[in-house]
Amino acid sequence: MRSIDAREIAFQVSRMVVEANVSLPPDVLRALEAAFESEDHSAGREILAQLLENARLAGETGLPLCQDTGLAVFFIEMGCECRIEGDLYKAINDGVRLGYKKGYLRSSVCHPLTRRNTGDNTPAVVHMDLVPGDRMIIRFMPKGGGSENMSGAAMLTPAQGWEGIKRFVLQRIAQAGPNPCPPGVVGVGIGGSFDQAPILAKKALFRPLDRDHDDPEVASLEKELLQAVNALGIGPMGMGGRTTALGVKMEMAPCHIASLPVAVNIQCHSSRHKEVIL
């Protein structure tokens, strides 16, 4: 049995929230560079150049990649042979509170009706999975409102199949237009239940852009969908071009014989995420 001090969790979380908001993951940076090289639409190419410059300046100055430093979303894999010394959820929120203050990051969390801001970007959204082993993996994603607002879920009929899924995803992207600040990453969750499909879609956004799905058939569907999304011509920041998305990532789960749940969760061009293993 491994013991993990809640204070260590709080420290790591505070570090993660700052680093994720000022540094693009290497795979995202490479994808933006590749998009710049291949983009032949003048306005789209100019936008990509500005996004690359923005990423460079954020890294050099320590300033956030975007003023919307997001809702703090965590996915935690908790080993069954781990024991937390202290309150896990308090530790996460303490880390968020400290990190957002130290990093001078915007507080974006408020009451859903009164709109009164909580003042420290808490509470965080925490998803927990129990897994074998004696370690804890904490994955963090600051989720901006522009991209999150363009999410959607639907309960399709089984007869609609892949073509129905593809149609739904393309409709969501077309309706979203420039709002999620493309080019971003499209997470697609298929199967499970009504509540599980959106979680699968959000989990999919953590997979590196240069890593295909382990199932070759799913990987092939991801490529097909990415090509269809980019054929919409929305382009960087909605200015037109061939780069509406840097990647499409899908995750699946078995579902009821009478159901076909599907969900889309979009991440903006600042596809920010961070991982730590304790």
Number of C-alpha atoms within 10 A of each C-alpha: 11 14 13 18 15 20 19 14 25 23 17 21 28 24 20 22 28 25 20 22 29 25 24 23 17 12 15 21 20 15 17 22 15 13 22 20 12 12 18 13 17 12 17 25 23 14 19 26 17 12 21 17 12 17 20 17 16 18 17 11 9 15 19 24 23 17 11 17 27 23 21 23 18 22 20 20 19 21 18 16 15 18 17 15 12 13 12 16 16 16 21 27 22 22 25 27 22 21 24 22 17 13 18 13 22 18 19 18 19 16 9 8 6 7 9 10 14 13 13 20 24 21 19 20 15 16 13 11 11 13 14 11 14 16 19 23 15 21 21 23 27 23 22 23 17 18 22 19 13 18 23 18 21 16 16 17 13 15 11 12 11 13 10 16 23 18 13 19 25 19 12 18 25 14 11 20 19 21 17 24 20 28 31 24 27 29 28 31 26 27 23 20 17 18 12 18 28 26 21 25 27 27 22 22 25 20 17 16 19 12 10 17 18 8 8 10 9 16 17 13 17 22 15 13 22 21 17 16 26 20 14 17 18 24 28 28 23 21 19 18 21 22 32 33 26 23 24 25 30 25 21 18 13 11 17 11 8 11 16 25 27 28 28 29 28 31 30 24 26 29 26 26 24 22 17 15 11 16
